Amino acid sequence: MNAPKWHLRDEGRPRLPSRDSDQRLTVRLASVVGADAVQTPDPSEDYHEASRIDPGVVDPTVVGAAHLDRSVAMKLSVARSVKRHPHLPVVALPLGDAGNATLAQVLRTRRSRRAYVEEPLRLKELATLLGAAYGVTGEVPGTTQTFRAAPSGGALYPLELYVACRLVEGLEAALYHYDPLRHALERMHELGTAEQAGELTPYPALLAECQAFVVVTATFWRSRFKYGARAYRFALLEAGHVAQSFLLAAEALGLATTPIGGFFDRRVDDFVGVDGLYESSLYLLPVGRRADT
Ligand SMILES: Cc1cc2nc3c(=O)[nH]c(=O)nc-3n(C[C@H](O)[C@H](O)[C@H](O)COP(=O)(O)O)c2cc1C
């Protein structure tokens, strides 16, 4: 079969007719907020430019790949891609079970759901969500490096998941850290009140009533040592992968969840005890029993 080839350039390529037959006017959104005349320096544009990859140009900050190739110690270190808290009590998690819903079903029905009923989450449900989001699913052949449920640039897994559990069967109300390598939770410290959780976002109701919420953070240097500035993009992309699997697993279990990108960064960083620079919060994922079922 003669499959058509991809065209890299536009020259001579026939154009498909537009399918938008009513030719609606499109508002140029940047101009609405005056962004046509971008302030300089504009950190977003600067960052995007600085993290581009061009043929034949090697980012001078990308030095770790060569070191990694040569160093057994570094290879062992990247294989252990999770924060360790050996002094903390550990709660082993049961194996997950996402039930019988099909992918087609959960893709069709997933919605951001923000209303909860006050009923405990089961430990197995929480274990299913964490495993679906970032659990270990295999090993890179010939190494001790893991594969996870989410893809990761270089299989470096720079993200960490913290879980604030307010009402989960078999768990004390507390902040936990998820260790995917052990599929276990490390108990960090007691939680504050629901009001304090509410203060983490501009909309208190988003977190005050869910039974648990996950804070996804990135430890940027776990990836930056190898990919330089590009690693920041990779961390954000990976957080999206993790969140999507979490959301789909929650949908399969009939739970309510909403991804939250609008939160007070410094408060969330303080809440999970990270400095916001070496490790920073990226995403919140509340979860609980759905009010509408
Ligand atoms: C990156 C990102 C950030 C979001 N942040 C918030 C948020 O801070 N608060 C909120 O209520 N919903 C948030 N959402 C959820 C969106 O409002 C929601 O996905 C959108 O309305 C589409 O609805 P659906 O998820 O039900 O399909 C966010 C979604 C994404 C992808």
The ligand as an SDF file (V2000), in Angstrom:
LIG
                    3D

 31 33  0  0  0  0  0  0  0  0999 V2000
   -4.7530   23.0420   33.7240 C   0  0  0  0  0  0  0  0  0  0  0  0
   -6.1480   23.0950   34.3050 C   0  0  0  0  0  0  0  0  0  0  0  0
   -6.3830   23.8770   35.4150 C   0  0  0  0  0  0  0  0  0  0  0  0
   -7.6490   23.9000   36.0060 C   0  0  0  0  0  0  0  0  0  0  0  0
   -7.8370   24.6290   37.1330 N   0  0  0  0  0  0  0  0  0  0  0  0
   -9.0540   24.6550   37.7160 C   0  0  0  0  0  0  0  0  0  0  0  0
   -9.2500   25.4050   38.9040 C   0  0  0  0  0  0  0  0  0  0  0  0
   -8.3220   26.0260   39.4320 O   0  0  0  0  0  0  0  0  0  0  0  0
  -10.4780   25.4150   39.4580 N   0  0  0  0  0  0  0  0  0  0  0  0
  -11.5180   24.7200   38.9140 C   0  0  0  0  0  0  0  0  0  0  0  0
  -12.6240   24.7710   39.4560 O   0  0  0  0  0  0  0  0  0  0  0  0
  -11.3710   23.9870   37.7920 N   0  0  0  0  0  0  0  0  0  0  0  0
  -10.1550   23.9330   37.1710 C   0  0  0  0  0  0  0  0  0  0  0  0
   -9.9690   23.1870   36.0380 N   0  0  0  0  0  0  0  0  0  0  0  0
  -11.0890   22.4020   35.4910 C   0  0  0  0  0  0  0  0  0  0  0  0
  -11.7310   23.0910   34.2820 C   0  0  0  0  0  0  0  0  0  0  0  0
  -12.5260   24.1670   34.7030 O   0  0  0  0  0  0  0  0  0  0  0  0
  -12.5780   22.0660   33.5210 C   0  0  0  0  0  0  0  0  0  0  0  0
  -11.7280   21.0320   33.0660 O   0  0  0  0  0  0  0  0  0  0  0  0
  -13.3060   22.6810   32.3280 C   0  0  0  0  0  0  0  0  0  0  0  0
  -14.3340   23.5150   32.7710 O   0  0  0  0  0  0  0  0  0  0  0  0
  -13.8800   21.6290   31.3990 C   0  0  0  0  0  0  0  0  0  0  0  0
  -14.8250   20.8260   32.0990 O   0  0  0  0  0  0  0  0  0  0  0  0
  -14.6760   19.2560   32.2660 P   0  0  0  0  0  0  0  0  0  0  0  0
  -13.3860   18.9870   33.0120 O   0  0  0  0  0  0  0  0  0  0  0  0
  -15.8690   18.8540   33.0790 O   0  0  0  0  0  0  0  0  0  0  0  0
  -14.6550   18.6230   30.9180 O   0  0  0  0  0  0  0  0  0  0  0  0
   -8.7130   23.1500   35.4380 C   0  0  0  0  0  0  0  0  0  0  0  0
   -8.4510   22.3610   34.3140 C   0  0  0  0  0  0  0  0  0  0  0  0
   -7.1870   22.3130   33.7700 C   0  0  0  0  0  0  0  0  0  0  0  0
   -6.9240   21.4300   32.5680 C   0  0  0  0  0  0  0  0  0  0  0  0
  1  2  1  0
  2  3  1  0
  2 30  2  0
  3  4  2  0
  4  5  1  0
  4 28  1  0
  5  6  2  0
  6  7  1  0
  6 13  1  0
  7  8  2  0
  7  9  1  0
  9 10  1  0
 10 11  2  0
 10 12  1  0
 12 13  2  0
 13 14  1  0
 14 15  1  0
 14 28  1  0
 15 16  1  0
 16 17  1  0
 16 18  1  0
 18 19  1  0
 18 20  1  0
 20 21  1  0
 20 22  1  0
 22 23  1  0
 23 24  1  0
 24 25  2  0
 24 26  1  0
 24 27  1  0
 28 29  2  0
 29 30  1  0
 30 31  1  0
M  END
$$$$
